[in-house]
């Protein structure tokens, strides 16, 4: 494996080359492997580097076009870094649980987002004071529940131009919805993932927080430079 490039050195240090055991390997991943050691697959990071560059271009083009990227990383090790990246880029995200229909039934999802925003606005303005203490408690619980489900989607005014997922196997429902809606998918996918339905895969360790932090921080840094400055 070529480790001469600084980026590849950093990926190796983050453990991005570690795949799962050979028995868990999906056939679609085979062209992106370097070797198998102690029954575990090792990923060819020279190919990962090329995939990362392509993904950044696709994501950057979306941002330069004034479009949105929806970030989805709902498994525990991906939640915090996915949310941080999306917030830094002012993009919508799903990091608690993928809500079925987020893409395929967006009209209904949008109504729920608007309801959440309306309740939050009324609470901030003190307009909920007309209700009894018990009623306000129930409303607060409703707000909390909706915020967990839809809070990260509050800035998604229309369907995203690209779906970015961490672990396409874990986010299988999201990927299927994007495929159905013809929304391109970028994914960090480990060796157990079927990448045949992924438009722009980044084959790498998607289980290690160090690996995920490297990729998402690198992508965030690159995309910040792609953002069109806001007009005042």
MIZAKE-271815 format. One record per residue: residue number from 1; x negated, y negated, z negated of N, C-alpha, C in turn. Coordinates in pm, whole numbers, padded with zeros to 5 digits. Layout:
<rs>
R  nr n_east n_north   n_up ca_east ca_north  ca_up c_east c_north   c_up
R NUM      X       Y      Z       X        Y      Z      X       Y      Z
...
</rs>
This chain:
<rs>
R  nr n_east n_north   n_up ca_east ca_north  ca_up c_east c_north   c_up
R   1 -00085   00120  00000   00000    00000  00000 -00088  -00124  00000
R   2 -00059  -00218  00086  -00138   -00340  00095 -00104  -00433 -00020
R   3 -00200  -00461 -00106  -00175   -00552 -00218 -00264  -00676 -00208
R   4 -00302  -00708 -00085  -00391   -00822 -00066 -00316  -00954 -00081
R   5 -00193  -00959 -00036  -00119   -01083 -00043 -00079  -01117 -00185
R   6 -00082  -01246 -00219  -00047   -01290 -00354  00095  -01251 -00391
R   7  00188  -01261 -00295   00327   -01228 -00324  00342  -01080 -00356
R   8  00274  -00996 -00281   00281   -00852 -00308  00216  -00820 -00443
R   9  00106  -00886 -00474   00044   -00867 -00606  00142  -00898 -00717
R  10  00216  -01006 -00700   00314   -01047 -00801  00428  -00946 -00811
R  11  00470  -00894 -00697   00575   -00792 -00697  00529  -00665 -00768
R  12  00404  -00625 -00743   00349   -00507 -00810  00345  -00529 -00961
R  13  00300  -00647 -01003   00293   -00679 -01145  00431  -00674 -01211
R  14  00535  -00707 -01133   00673   -00705 -01185  00735  -00566 -01177
R  15  00663  -00472 -01118   00716   -00335 -01107  00820  -00320 -00999
R  16  00816  -00408 -00899   00917   -00406 -00793  00907  -00282 -00704
R  17  00793  -00215 -00707   00771   -00100 -00619  00823   00031 -00677
R  18  00869   00031 -00800   00914    00155 -00862  01058   00189 -00822
R  19  01074   00301 -00752   01206    00351 -00719  01248   00457 -00818
R  20  01358   00524 -00788   01405    00631 -00874  01343   00764 -00831
R  21  01383   00870 -00898   01331    01002 -00862  01377   01040 -00722
R  22  01301   01127 -00660   01330    01168 -00522  01470   01227 -00509
R  23  01519   01294 -00613   01651    01357 -00607  01764   01253 -00600
R  24  01737   01130 -00641   01838    01024 -00637  01830   00941 -00510
R  25  01731   00968 -00426   01708    00887 -00307  01822   00898 -00207
R  26  01866   00781 -00155   01962    00782 -00046  01884   00786  00085
R  27  01930   00865  00183   01856    00879  00309  01826   00748  00381
R  28  01913   00648  00365   01894    00521  00436  01770   00444  00388
R  29  01718   00484  00273   01604    00415  00212  01470   00469  00263
R  30  01470   00588  00315   01344    00658  00349  01244   00573  00430
R  31  01289   00496  00531   01191    00418  00609  01117   00310  00529
R  32  01165   00282  00408   01107    00173  00330  01023   00222  00213
R  33  00990   00351  00215   00909    00410  00108  00763   00419  00149
R  34  00677   00404  00049   00533    00416  00072  00485   00557  00039
R  35  00533   00611 -00073   00490    00745 -00117  00583   00794 -00227
R  36  00562   00920 -00266   00632    00977 -00380  00527   01027 -00477
R  37  00534   00980 -00601   00434    01018 -00702  00505   01066 -00827
R  38  00464   01181 -00876   00527    01241 -00994  00678   01248 -00977
R  39  00719   01282 -00854   00860    01301 -00818  00941   01172 -00812
R  40  00876   01058 -00829   00944    00929 -00817  00899   00857 -00692
R  41  00992   00790 -00625   00961    00719 -00501  00895   00584 -00530
R  42  00798   00549 -00442   00734    00419 -00448  00772   00342 -00322
R  43  00812   00219 -00340   00862    00136 -00231  00747   00064 -00161
R  44  00754   00056 -00029   00654   -00013  00050  00682  -00164  00042
R  45  00606  -00233 -00041   00633   -00374 -00066  00596  -00465  00051
R  46  00518  -00415  00145   00492   -00497  00264  00621  -00514  00344
R  47  00705  -00410  00344   00835   -00419  00410  00932  -00501  00326
R  48  00922  -00488  00194   01007   -00568  00105  00978  -00716  00124
R  49  00851  -00750  00138   00814   -00890  00157  00878  -00947  00284
R  50  00876  -00870  00392   00938   -00914  00518  01089  -00929  00501
R  51  01150  -00835  00429   01294   -00842  00405  01329  -00965  00321
R  52  01246  -00996  00223   01269   -01112  00137  01264  -01241  00218
R  53  01168  -01250  00307   01156   -01369  00392  01280  -01386  00481
R  54  01328  -01275  00537   01448   -01280  00621  01570  -01323  00540
R  55  01584  -01265  00421   01698   -01298  00335  01697  -01446  00297
R  56  01581  -01499  00264   01570   -01640  00226  01610  -01729  00342
R  57  01573  -01691  00463   01611   -01770  00580  01763  -01771  00597
R  58  01826  -01655  00583   01971   -01645  00596  02041  -01729  00489
R  59  01995  -01716  00366   02055   -01791  00256  02031  -01941  00272
R  60  01911  -01976  00316   01878   -02116  00337  01961  -02178  00449
R  61  01983  -02103  00555   02066   -02152  00666  02208  -02182  00617
R  62  02259  -02095  00530   02394   -02117  00476  02400  -02246  00396
R  63  02300  -02268  00312   02297   -02389  00229  02281  -02514  00314
R  64  02192  -02506  00411   02172   -02623  00499  02298  -02654  00580
R  65  02381  -02553  00601   02508   -02573  00671  02619  -02619  00579
R  66  02585  -02645  00452   02685   -02693  00357  02779  -02584  00309
R  67  02737  -02458  00323   02823   -02345  00285  02778  -02285  00152
R  68  02863  -02199  00099   02835   -02140 -00032  02788  -01996 -00024
R  69  02712  -01958 -00126   02668   -01819 -00146  02732  -01772 -00275
R  70  02795  -01657 -00273   02851   -01599 -00395  02751  -01497 -00449
R  71  02704  -01520 -00572   02610   -01429 -00636  02686  -01330 -00725
R  72  02654  -01202 -00711   02719   -01099 -00794  02613  -01009 -00856
R  73  02608  -01011 -00988   02517   -00924 -01061  02582  -00890 -01194
R  74  02665  -00789 -01193   02750   -00760 -01308  02695  -00656 -01405
R  75  02588  -00586 -01368   02534   -00489 -01463  02451  -00564 -01567
R  76  02441  -00510 -01689   02381   -00584 -01801  02245  -00648 -01772
R  77  02155  -00573 -01708   02021   -00626 -01687  02016  -00738 -01582
R  78  02124  -00754 -01507   02126   -00855 -01401  02208  -00978 -01437
R  79  02291  -00970 -01539   02389   -01075 -01566  02326  -01212 -01591
R  80  02234  -01222 -01684   02181   -01352 -01723  02102  -01419 -01611
R  81  02011  -01345 -01548   01928   -01405 -01444  02011  -01441 -01321
R  82  02114  -01362 -01291   02203   -01394 -01178  02279  -01523 -01205
R  83  02332  -01535 -01326   02407   -01655 -01365  02317  -01777 -01363
R  84  02196  -01765 -01416   02103   -01878 -01419  02068  -01925 -01277
R  85  02046  -01829 -01188   02013   -01864 -01050  02128  -01935 -00982
R  86  02248  -01881 -00997   02366   -01942 -00934  02390  -02083 -00987
R  87  02379  -02101 -01118   02400   -02233 -01177  02296  -02333 -01130
R  88  02171  -02287 -01118   02063   -02376 -01072  02089  -02423 -00930
R  89  02153  -02337 -00851   02181   -02371 -00711  02322  -02427 -00691
R  90  02396  -02437 -00803   02535   -02485 -00800  02621  -02399 -00707
R  91  02608  -02269 -00726   02682   -02171 -00647  02773  -02087 -00736
R  92  02882  -02032 -00682   02970   -01946 -00761  02904  -01813 -00792
R  93  02953  -01748 -00897   02892   -01622 -00938  02993  -01531 -01008
R  94  02959  -01402 -01007   03035   -01300 -01080  02933  -01221 -01162
R  95  02939  -01234 -01295   02842   -01164 -01378  02905  -01093 -01498
R  96  03037  -01086 -01500   03104   -01016 -01608  03166  -00886 -01557
R  97  03248  -00899 -01457   03310   -00783 -01391  03363  -00830 -01258
R  98  03334  -00753 -01153   03386   -00792 -01022  03537  -00777 -01022
R  99  03606  -00884 -00990   03752   -00882 -00986  03795  -00836 -00847
R 100  03863  -00722 -00843   03910   -00670 -00715  03994  -00773 -00641
R 101  03965  -00795 -00514   04039   -00892 -00436  03973  -01029 -00433
R 102  03857  -01044 -00497   03789   -01173 -00498  03770  -01226 -00357
R 103  03740  -01138 -00263   03722   -01179 -00124  03842  -01144 -00037
R 104  03898  -01024 -00057   04006   -00980  00030  04142  -01039 -00007
R 105  04154  -01093 -00126   04280   -01157 -00169  04247  -01291 -00233
R 106  04163  -01367 -00164   04112   -01492 -00222  04222  -01593 -00251
R 107  04329  -01591 -00172   04439   -01684 -00196  04493  -01672 -00337
R 108  04512  -01549 -00383   04563   -01526 -00518  04458  -01561 -00623
R 109  04333  -01525 -00596   04224   -01558 -00688  04214  -01709 -00704
R 110  04229  -01782 -00595   04220   -01928 -00598  04328  -01987 -00687
R 111  04449  -01928 -00684   04558   -01977 -00770  04522  -01960 -00917
R 112  04457  -01850 -00951   04418   -01826 -01091  04308  -01922 -01133
R 113  04216  -01949 -01042   04110   -02046 -01071  04171  -02183 -01097
R 114  04267  -02222 -01013   04333   -02352 -01029  04410  -02360 -01161
R 115  04470  -02250 -01201   04542   -02246 -01328  04444  -02266 -01444
R 116  04330  -02199 -01437   04227   -02213 -01540  04179  -02357 -01548
R 117  04151  -02417 -01433   04103   -02554 -01430  04207  -02651 -01484
R 118  04335  -02625 -01456   04443   -02709 -01505  04451  -02703 -01658
R 119  04443  -02582 -01714   04449   -02567 -01859  04329  -02631 -01927
R 120  04210  -02616 -01868   04090   -02677 -01924  04100  -02829 -01922
R 121  04155  -02882 -01813   04171   -03027 -01801  04270  -03079 -01907
R 122  04380  -03008 -01924   04481   -03049 -02022  04425  -03042 -02165
R 123  04344  -02938 -02191   04284   -02924 -02323  04188  -03039 -02351
R 124  04107  -03073 -02250   04009   -03181 -02266  04078  -03315 -02289
R 125  04193  -03335 -02226   04266   -03461 -02239  04357  -03465 -02361
R 126  04362  -03352 -02434   04446   -03347 -02553  04593  -03326 -02524
R 127  04625  -03285 -02403   04764   -03270 -02363  04829  -03143 -02418
R 128  04747  -03056 -02482   04803   -02934 -02539  04853  -02955 -02682
R 129  04835  -03077 -02732   04876   -03107 -02870  05026  -03101 -02889
R 130  05100  -03101 -02779   05247   -03095 -02790  05294  -02955 -02830
R 131  05205  -02858 -02819   05241   -02721 -02854  05215  -02695 -03002
R 132  05280  -02593 -03054   05257   -02555 -03194  05119  -02493 -03208
R 133  05073  -02480 -03332   04941   -02423 -03359  04932  -02280 -03303
R 134  05038  -02204 -03319   05039   -02066 -03269  05034  -02065 -03117
R 135  05110  -02154 -03055   05111   -02161 -02909  04974  -02203 -02854
R 136  04909  -02297 -02923   04775   -02341 -02880  04675  -02227 -02892
R 137  04690  -02148 -02997   04601   -02032 -03016  04616  -01933 -02900
R 138  04740  -01909 -02861   04765   -01817 -02748  04711  -01874 -02618
R 139  04725  -02006 -02600   04672   -02071 -02479  04520  -02062 -02478
R 140  04456  -02085 -02594   04310   -02076 -02603  04261  -01936 -02569
R 141  04334  -01836 -02615   04297   -01697 -02584  04311  -01671 -02434
R 142  04416  -01728 -02376   04438   -01713 -02232  04326  -01780 -02153
R 143  04287  -01899 -02198   04178   -01971 -02132  04048  -01891 -02141
R 144  04021  -01836 -02259   03897   -01759 -02279  03895  -01636 -02188
R 145  04008  -01568 -02178   04016   -01449 -02095  03999  -01484 -01947
R 146  04066  -01591 -01903   04054   -01632 -01763  03914  -01682 -01731
R 147  03852  -01749 -01828   03717   -01801 -01806  03618  -01687 -01788
R 148  03635  -01579 -01863   03547   -01462 -01849  03561  -01401 -01710
R 149  03682  -01402 -01658   03707   -01340 -01528  03677  -01433 -01411
R 150  03716  -01561 -01424   03712   -01651 -01309  03624  -01775 -01326
R 151  03567  -01792 -01446   03489   -01912 -01473  03376  -01933 -01374
R 152  03306  -01826 -01339   03194   -01838 -01246  03236  -01867 -01104
R 153  03364  -01847 -01075   03415   -01869 -00939  03480  -02006 -00924
R 154  03475  -02087 -01029   03552   -02212 -01030  03514  -02308 -00919
R 155  03390  -02301 -00872   03347   -02392 -00765  03365  -02331 -00626
R 156  03422  -02211 -00618   03440   -02146 -00488  03572  -02191 -00427
R 157  03565  -02291 -00343   03685   -02350 -00285  03735  -02273 -00163
R 158  03647  -02195 -00104   03684   -02113  00011  03595  -01989  00012
R 159  03618  -01899  00104   03536   -01779  00110  03390  -01815  00133
R 160  03298  -01747  00066   03156   -01780  00082  03105  -01740  00220
R 161  02995  -01803  00259   02932   -01770  00387  02849  -01643  00374
R 162  02799  -01617  00252   02714   -01500  00227  02744  -01447  00087
R 163  02741  -01315  00073   02749   -01252 -00058  02611  -01199 -00094
R 164  02561  -01237 -00210   02432   -01187 -00259  02460  -01096 -00378
R 165  02416  -00972 -00372   02440   -00880 -00483  02311  -00821 -00536
R 166  02312  -00794 -00665   02204   -00720 -00730  02254  -00578 -00749
R 167  02191  -00484 -00679   02226   -00342 -00683  02355  -00316 -00604
R 168  02339  -00286 -00477   02455   -00265 -00390  02534  -00140 -00427
R 169  02474  -00047 -00502   02549    00069 -00549  02642   00027 -00661
R 170  02590  -00049 -00757   02672   -00097 -00868  02780  -00193 -00820
R 171  02751  -00268 -00714   02845   -00367 -00661  02913  -00315 -00533
R 172  02940  -00186 -00532   02998   -00122 -00413  03130  -00186 -00371
R 173  03216  -00219 -00466   03346   -00280 -00433  03327  -00416 -00369
R 174  03236  -00494 -00424   03209   -00627 -00368  03156  -00616 -00225
R 175  03065  -00521 -00204   03009   -00501 -00070  03117  -00459  00029
R 176  03205  -00369 -00012   03313   -00324  00075  03406  -00440  00112
R 177  03436  -00525  00014   03523   -00640  00043  03455  -00735  00142
R 178  03325  -00757  00123   03252   -00846  00213  03247  -00787  00354
R 179  03223  -00657  00365   03221   -00591  00495  03357  -00605  00565
R 180  03464  -00587  00487   03599   -00597  00543  03628  -00738  00593
R 181  03574  -00838  00522   03599   -00978  00558  03491  -01033  00652
R 182  03400  -00946  00694   03291   -00985  00786  03204  -01095  00726
R 183  03178  -01084  00597   03088   -01175  00527  02953  -01106  00514
R 184  02845  -01165  00564   02713   -01101  00554  02673  -01076  00409
R 185  02604  -00965  00387   02561   -00927  00253  02409  -00922  00244
R 186  02357  -00990  00143   02215   -00980  00106  02213  -00903 -00026
R 187  02125  -00804 -00037   02124   -00725 -00159  01984  -00681 -00201
R 188  01958  -00690 -00331   01841   -00623 -00388  01887  -00480 -00416
R 189  01829  -00384 -00347   01876   -00246 -00354  01763  -00149 -00383
R 190  01782  -00067 -00484   01683    00035 -00520  01700   00159 -00433
R 191  01622   00260 -00459   01616    00377 -00371  01740   00466 -00376
R 192  01831   00441 -00471   01955    00519 -00479  02069   00455 -00400
R 193  02041   00342 -00335   02147    00267 -00266  02159   00305 -00118
R 194  02282   00302 -00070   02308    00318  00073  02304   00178  00135
R 195  02198   00150  00210   02184    00014  00265  02237   00004  00408
R 196  02304   00108  00455   02357    00103  00591  02467  -00003  00607
R 197  02533  -00039  00498   02636   -00142  00504  02588  -00279  00459
R 198  02457  -00291  00439   02398   -00416  00394  02332  -00486  00512
R 199  02371  -00609  00538   02316   -00682  00652  02169  -00718  00632
R 200  02137  -00760  00508   02001   -00805  00480  01954  -00745  00346
R 201  01910  -00619  00348   01865   -00555  00224  01726  -00602  00183
R 202  01705  -00606  00053   01572   -00626 -00004  01547  -00501 -00088
R 203  01475  -00406 -00033   01454   -00279 -00103  01350  -00299 -00212
R 204  01393  -00285 -00336   01306   -00308 -00451  01372  -00255 -00578
R 205  01295  -00251 -00684   01345   -00209 -00814  01455  -00306 -00859
R 206  01577  -00254 -00874   01689   -00339 -00917  01733  -00309 -01059
R 207  01649  -00234 -01133   01683   -00196 -01270  01598  -00269 -01373
R 208  01478  -00310 -01334   01387   -00377 -01425  01416  -00527 -01429
R 209  01427  -00582 -01549   01451   -00725 -01562  01334  -00806 -01508
R 210  01212  -00754 -01522   01095   -00823 -01469  01103  -00835 -01317
R 211  01144  -00726 -01253   01157   -00726 -01107  01267  -00821 -01063
R 212  01382  -00813 -01128   01495   -00900 -01092  01461  -01046 -01115
R 213  01390  -01074 -01224   01351   -01213 -01253  01259  -01266 -01144
R 214  01165  -01182 -01098   01076   -01227 -00992  01156  -01264 -00867
R 215  01242  -01172 -00821   01314   -01196 -00695  01407  -01315 -00704
R 216  01484  -01323 -00811   01582   -01431 -00821  01515  -01566 -00844
R 217  01408  -01568 -00921   01335   -01693 -00939  01270  -01739 -00808
R 218  01216  -01643 -00734   01152   -01674 -00605  01256  -01728 -00506
R 219  01371  -01663 -00503   01479   -01706 -00414  01531  -01843 -00455
R 220  01550  -01862 -00585   01598   -01993 -00634  01503  -02105 -00593
R 221  01373  -02082 -00612   01274   -02183 -00577  01279  -02217 -00428
R 222  01291  -02114 -00345   01296   -02135 -00199  01423  -02207 -00157
R 223  01535  -02173 -00220   01663   -02230 -00178  01684  -02372 -00229
R 224  01620  -02407 -00337   01630   -02545 -00386  01575  -02641 -00282
R 225  01473  -02596 -00210   01415   -02679 -00105  01505  -02687  00018
R 226  01600  -02593  00028   01688   -02590  00145  01813  -02674  00126
R 227  01840  -02711  00000   01966   -02781 -00029  01969  -02918  00037
R 228  02080  -02951  00098   02100   -03082  00157  02125  -03182  00044
R 229  02052  -03292  00038   02072   -03389 -00069  02215  -03442 -00071
R 230  02270  -03456 -00193   02407   -03505 -00205  02411  -03656 -00179
R 231  02514  -03699 -00108   02530   -03842 -00081  02596  -03910 -00199
R 232  02551  -04029 -00229   02607   -04101 -00344  02724  -04189 -00301
</rs>
